[in-house]
């Protein structure tokens, strides 16, 4: 959770992103049905599975986040 918050802040993407952190137990069914992801922590960006079962490497997360921001802001 700290990795995500720090990375979003360091890239100055607070105004371009919406961060939602959900506890695993009450929400386990949502990533299971959409991405077949089961092992917490589960990290998705716009519904795309980035990581599950491990805390992602900062570089992998940053790359996935930047790709997503570029894709969603292109016209």
C-alpha positions, 0 to 999 in steps of 0.5 A, a space after each residue: 500500500 505504501 509503495 502505491 501511494 509513494 509512487 503515485 505521489 512521486 510521479 505527481 499523478 494524484 489528480 490523474 488517478 483514483 486509488 482504491 484500496 480494498 480489504 481482501 476478505 470481503 472483496 476476494 470474489 471481485 478479482 477472482 471473477 474478473 482476473 482469476 486472481 486469488 492470492 493477496 495482495 492483488 494489484 490491478 490497474 483499470 481492471 488489468 492484473 499487474 501483480 498477485 501474491 507478492 508486492 510488485 517491484 517498484 519499477 514494474 509498478 511504475 511502468 504499468 502505472 505510466 502506461 495506463 495513464 498514457 493510454 487513458 489520457 490519449 485522445 
